[in-house]
Amino acid sequence: MDETTDPEPDPVPDPEPGPEPGATEPEPEHDEPAPPSTAKAAPVEDTEESQAETDADTLAARTIREHERRAYHSTHDEERVRAQSHHGTAVGKFTQTAREITNQTTYYGLERGNQAASGSLPEPYVKQKQATHSPPEEFERLLDILDEHRIAYVMGGKDTGRFTSACVALANRVGAGKVLSIAPGGGTSLPEIVDTPSVVEDGCGHVLELSSAESVTKQALAAVGGRLKTHEAYLVVIGPPARMVDSGLGDYAVGHSTPDARDVLERHLTQLIDDTYSKKCLESPALAEYLGTSPLPGEVRHLAVQLAEGRAKGAKPEEALDKLASRLRKHADDLLRVTKEAPAKAIEVRAHLRKLAFRIAYVLFHGNQLTVVSEVASSLYVALSPPGRPAPTSSLFDGGLESLLGGTTVLSPAGETGSEGRRSRAAGGNPALAEAVLSVVWSDYDQVRDRLLPWLLFLGGSPQDRIRIRAAYTAGRLLTYDFTYVYRNLVRGWALSPKLAHRQSAALAMEFAKDDPELTDRVRRQVRDWAYSESPRMRDAAARAYGTTLGRLLHTDALLHLRFIAENVVQTSSLAVPAAIAEIYQPETRDAVLAELGSWAESNQRAIKVQAARSMLLLARFDAVEDETWPALLHQNHYGDQSEDPLRNIWRTALSDPVTARTAWRTIAEWLVRADGRGELEDVTLAFASRILSEPPMRNRALWVCRNVWRENYQNLTIWDRLSAEIKKG
């Protein structure tokens, strides 16, 4: 048949993702990764939402997630920056294949995967530290040691400002834009950490914080100093106080005393607020009394932030003191004091548990509707009730809000009110208070702690985004207290659950936990273990974890592991992998993402080709950052330096595979409609589309669709005549 004729093509079938009928995959008894299997597998069991899952994260859920993270980062910005510096650039240096990773993986991750890594601290971040730094009396000595040996060991307690002093000292020697932070990884000695490839960069300053000084000796410091000299680099090692280290460190060690609290506060306020309000703060008797207790610089810095936020809200300076961690812990203890005296009678036990459950729920779910608070408090009350004594499941909190919160001053604000003047939202709480309550419960209330995880396990499957995401956030905070225990008793159960909501909660818990710099690498290894697990559910949880900001931070890891997940036919029933690719696709990663998808499209495995096509179709919805009139992929393809072949290969797969064909034909039509009459955009879109559609496998179909579908659906457009002519030209 002549190729220029326009026969009617076979109808494009509806997408029916999934493996062959009757295929099965055994459920594992543990989550240790196993070598990849070529056996067919049954789809992941999304019992309520299998076909309804149009994306891995709804817009509403994403909005709530971002709000939760912003609230948390308002008090933990320092930790987030350092966590990102450790992994934002270092992961690109990891180049092992999926097979090598599989062979090396253990329960705790790669044997060689937990390597030391370094990453640049943002220049504005370092400059801000220079502007707010209050030098300790030993600072000049630190500079002298760096000049003489290129390496110094700073001894001091946590939150004394030692990290800031290290950054400022290094910036004085190499510049604010050349300061790097080193994550020690699994390194057991100082020379081993420094000798890890690509950790030390020429002409840069490096900060390394160690929790133990066992590997720090005079000989080790001298040896590392010699190596640094060849790189013209500097290193400041931060460790425990002097009484816990080798007394023979001699010329390399310097102490770090606590700087004057008033000076620290004044320097931070100067950067945050105007001089008038800053002076008012410094003259406050309450603040002066607090500063007289010699608080640590870390807490003073937090006080400055709270004062700046209070200034914007018209609050008095004294009110900021109530938001400090030390005072919030006292508030939390007062809040939970309802259980200090053991009640003797059953009715007294119930009354105490009612108040305790409601107060915990009120604080942890602050900002939510009281109906939400009441719902989660009811489930917590049931969890706290003594075994063998059934708790009533209705009318738990009919005594009135004030009776449940009575006796506590920290929860006294009125909060939002409804149309009839009644309180409609939980008030008086904030992320810092919620964290203080969690800390007190975890450390001081054994019985509550034991029931907390089963309660969160239940809430993590809630159909309400607000409940599920707050439960995952709370689990992420608990992971920072005891990762192994909380993971084993909560997060692992979520990751192995047949319920999609549970697996999404597991992913979100890991997203929140990774912002703690001491846990970032642990989270990285754990999610990698999920990716190579025998359990299809755990692999799905890994894909969902990479569909959060964790995937952006560890994009090299994520792309490698997502390929392995996508190769398994079981994953074709879920859109978790394409959603993760869409999350990772950012201006700084887009070339790597497109190259990776191009390699997927060249695979001889249909499952991964389909995932490449699905991912591309999600990305095809994005607008270009540089020019919002252009689709992002088309703009990148036209103006970027990379070859056009990867994108063309993916489009061929998308247009021809039954799973993606209908969406792909509709999407390329939307590109063409968008380009009609727009000059350069029309020319580029036509050229790109015609190169794909004029190829023999789909040429006849393209002409038929253009004539009988697109012209009918999108009338009065001139682009269809041009497209038909280009396709016929071949």
Residue, then its C-alpha position, 0 to 999 in steps of 0.5 A: m500500500d502506498e504510504t501517502t494514503d490515509p487508511e483508518p488506523d486501529p483504534v487506540p485502546d484504553p490504557e490497561p496497565g499491569p502484568e499478565p493475568g495469573a502472575t504472582e509474586p511471593e510476599p517476603e518475610h523481611d525487607e532485606p533487598a534481594p537480587p532482581s527477579t525476572a519472574k512475572a508478578a502481580p500488581v501492587e494491591d491498591t485496594e481502594e485506589s488502584q485505578a483512581e490513582t491519577d497521580a502519586d500526590t494530589l494537589a491538596a496533599r502537596t499543599i499540606r505537605e509544603h505547609e508542614r515543611r515550611a512550619y518545621h523549617s522555620t525553626h530548623d533552617e540550620e539543620r536543613v541547609r547542612a543536610q542539603s550541603h552533605h548530599g546535594t552535590a555529593v550524590g553525583k559522585f556515586t556511579q555504581t550500577a544497579r547490579e553492583i548495588t544489589n550485590q552489596t546491599t544489606y539491611y543497613g544499606l550498601e557496604r560501600g554506599n555509606q561513604a564520606a561526602s562533601g557539599s558546598l554551603p551556600e555563599p549567602y548562608v556563609k555570609q550571614k554567619q560572618a555577619t552574625h558571628s560573635p567571636p569566642e576568645e579563642f577565635e584568633r588562635l583558631l586562625d593561627i592554627l589554620d595558617e600554620h597547619r591547615i587543619a584545626y580541631v575545635m573542641g566545644g559543646k553542641d550549640t556553642g557556636r563552634f560550627t559558625s566559628a569554623c565556617v567564618a574562620l574558613a571563609n576568612r581564608v578561602g572566601a565565603g563561596k568556597v566553604l564545604s561541609i563534610a558528612p563522615g558517612g561510614g568513615t572510621s578514622l579521620p584519614e579515611i574520611v579525608d582520603t575518600p575520593s572527591v571529598v577534599e576540593d582544591g583551594c576550599g575550606h572544609v568543616l567536619e563534625l564528629s560525634s566522637a574523638e576516638s579517631v582524632t590523634k596528633q598523628a592523624l591530624a599531622a598526616v591529614g594536614g600534609r595532604l591538605k597542603t597539596h590541595e591548598a585546602y583547609l579543614v576544621v574538625i569539630g569535636p566534643p569538649a576537651r575533657m573527652v579528647d586526647s590531651g596530646l593534640g597539642d598544637y592542633a587543638v583549640g577550645h571554644s568558649t560560649p560567647d556573650a549572649r547579649d552580643v550574639l542576640e544583638r548581632h542577629l537582631t541587627q540582621l533581622i529587624d530595625d534598630t529601634y525595635s532591636k534596642k527595645c528588645l535589648e532593654s527588656p528586663a525579661l530578656a535581660e534576665y534571660l540573657g543573664t543565665s548565659p544561654l547557648p548561642g543556638e538558643v539565642r539565635h532562635l530567640a532572635v528569629q522569634l523576636a523578628e517574627g513577633r515584630a511583624k505581628g506586633a507582639k511584645p518582646e517578652e512573648a518570644l521567650d515562651k517559644l524557646a525550646s527550654r521553656l516549651r519543654k516546661h510548658a509540655d511537661d505542664l501540659l502532660r502533668v495530668t497523668k503525674e498522679a495515678p488515679a485510683k478509680a476506673i472513672e478517674v482513669r478514664a477522666h485522666l486519659r480523656k484529658l491526656a489524649f485530647r491535649i496531645a491531639y490538640v497540640l500535635f494537630h494544631g491548626n486543624q479543625l476541632t472535628v479533626v482534633s476530636e477524631v484523632a483524640s478519640s482514637l488515641y484515647v482508645a489506644l491509651s485505655p487499659p487492656g481488657r477495659p473497653a473504652p467508649t467510642s462516642s461522646l468522649f469529649d462532651g464535657g467542653l473544651e475548657s474542661l479538657l484544657g483547663g489548668t494549662t496556660v500554654l493552650s489558653p489562646a482562643g484561636e479561630t472562631g466560626s460564624e456563631g462565635r465558637r472556636s473552630r480550630a485548634a489554637g495555642g499550638n505551634p510546631a515547636l510546642a508539638e516537638a516539645v510535647l513529643s520529646v517529653v512523651w518520648s523520654d518521660y512517659d513510657q506508657v504513652r510512648d508505647r501506645l503512640l506508635p500504634w496510634l500513628l500507624f492507624l492514622g497513617g492510613s486515614p483517607q483525610d490528607r491533613i490527618r495522614i500527613r500530620a501523622a507522617y510528619t510526627a513519625g519523621r520527628l520520632l525517627t530523629y529520637d530513635f530511628t531503629y525503634v521507630y522504623r521497625n515498629l511504625v515506618r516499616g509497617w507502613a512501607l509493607s502495607p497493601k494500602l496505598a495511603h500507608r505507603q505514602s505515609a512511609a515515604l513522607a516520614m522519610e522525607f521529613a526525617k532526612d532534613d536532620p543532617e545526622l539522619t540524611d545518610r541513614v534515610r538515603r540507605q534505608v530508602r535504597d534498601w526499599a528499592y531493592s526489596e523483594s516486596p513490591r509494596m516496599r519498592d512502591a514505597a521507595a518510588r513514593a519517597y523519591g517522589t518527595t523532596l528526597g528525590r530532588l536532594l538525592h537525584t542521582d540515587a533516585l534515578l538509578h534506583l527508580r530504573f530498577i523499580a521500573e524494570n519490574v512489571v509489577q510496578t506498571s500498575s502504579l504511577a509512583v515512578p512517573a510521579a517521582i520523575a516529575e518531582i525530580y525534574q528541575p532546571e538543574t536536573r532536567d538534562a540528567v532526567l531526560a537522558e535517563l528516560g531516553s535510556w529507559a526508552e531504549s530498553n528491551q523490557r516493555a515495563i521500563k519503556v512504558q514507565a519512560a513514556r508515562s514519565m514523559l507525558l507527565l513532564a509534557r504538562f510542565d511549562a518552561v521556566e524561561d518562557e511559560t508559552w513553551p512546554a518545558l520539554l520542547h524548550q529544553n530540546h530546542y535550546g539545550d545542548q543535548s541530543e534530540d534523540p532521547l525525547r524522540n525515542i520516548w515519544r515513539t514509545a508513548l505514541s505506539d504502546p497501548v498503555t500510553a497511546r491515547t494520552a500521548w496522541r492527546t498530549i502531542a495534539e495539545w502541543l500543536v494547538r498551543a503552538d498555532g499562530r505563535g511564530e517560532l514556537e509553531d515552527v519548532t513544534l511542527a518540526f519536532a512533531s513531523r519528525i516523529l509522526s512521519e516515520p513509517p510505523m505511525r505515518n498513516r495513523a498520524l495522517w488519519v488522526c490529523r484529518n479525522v480527529w484533530r481537525e474536528n476537535y480543534q477547528n479553524l487552526t492553520i497548523w493542521d495543513r502544515l502538519s499534514a504536508e510535513i508528514k507526507k513529505g517524510 
